[in-house]
């Protein structure tokens, strides 16, 4: 990556496809593709957590599975964000 006078970074042509692998452009922002899945499962886990407070049948297992998925997706999302920062 090369930094210009205004402090903006641009990718070197040879490395740009490897650095930006796993990312999507949303307007002016570059976000990891797993961010969308992490956000979705975070919302689902919060919903099922509130439901588990009312009906305590099998929902605790569902909450545990969702929590694991949320942790995995956020871990992968942060790993990709760190890769972009390097």
C-alpha positions in Angstrom: 0.0 0.0 0.0 1.1 3.5 -0.8 0.1 6.6 1.1 -0.4 10.0 -0.8 -0.1 13.6 0.5 -3.7 13.6 1.8 -3.1 10.5 3.9 -5.1 8.2 1.7 -3.9 4.7 0.9 -4.0 3.0 -2.5 -3.2 -0.6 -3.2 -0.2 -1.7 -5.2 -1.4 -3.4 -8.4 0.4 -6.8 -7.8 -1.0 -7.2 -4.2 -4.5 -5.7 -4.6 -6.3 -8.9 -5.4 -4.8 -10.7 -2.4 -5.4 -7.9 0.1 -9.0 -7.3 -0.9 -10.0 -10.9 -1.1 -13.1 -11.4 1.0 -14.2 -7.8 0.9 -17.1 -6.0 -0.7 -17.6 -2.3 -1.6 -20.8 -0.7 0.0 -20.9 2.8 -1.2 -17.6 4.4 -0.2 -16.8 1.8 2.4 -15.0 -1.5 2.0 -16.4 -4.1 4.3 -15.6 -7.8 4.9 -18.1 -10.1 3.2 -18.6 -12.0 6.5 -19.7 -8.7 8.2 -23.2 -9.2 6.7 -23.5 -12.7 8.1 -22.1 -11.6 11.5 -24.7 -8.8 11.6 -27.5 -11.2 10.7 -26.6 -13.8 13.3 -26.1 -11.1 15.9 -29.7 -9.9 15.4 -31.0 -13.5 15.4 -29.1 -14.4 18.6 -30.6 -11.3 20.3 -34.1 -12.2 19.2 -33.8 -15.8 20.4 -32.3 -14.6 23.6 -35.4 -12.6 24.3 -37.6 -15.5 23.3 -35.7 -17.8 25.7 -36.7 -15.6 28.6 -40.4 -16.3 27.9 -40.4 -19.9 26.7 -37.6 -22.1 28.2 -38.1 -25.3 26.3 -35.5 -25.9 23.6 -34.5 -22.3 23.0 -31.5 -22.4 25.2 -29.8 -24.8 22.8 -30.7 -22.5 19.9 -29.2 -19.5 21.8 -26.0 -21.5 22.4 -25.7 -22.4 18.7 -26.4 -18.9 17.6 -23.8 -17.5 20.1 -21.1 -19.8 18.7 -22.0 -18.7 15.2 -21.8 -15.1 16.2 -18.4 -15.5 17.7 -17.1 -17.3 14.7 -18.4 -14.8 12.2 -17.1 -11.8 14.3 -13.7 -13.5 14.6 -13.5 -14.0 10.8 -14.7 -10.4 10.2 -12.1 -8.9 12.5 -9.4 -11.1 11.1 -10.2 -9.8 7.6 -10.3 -6.2 8.8 -6.9 -6.6 10.4 -5.6 -8.0 7.1 -6.7 -4.9 5.3 -5.0 -2.6 7.8 -1.6 -4.2 7.3 
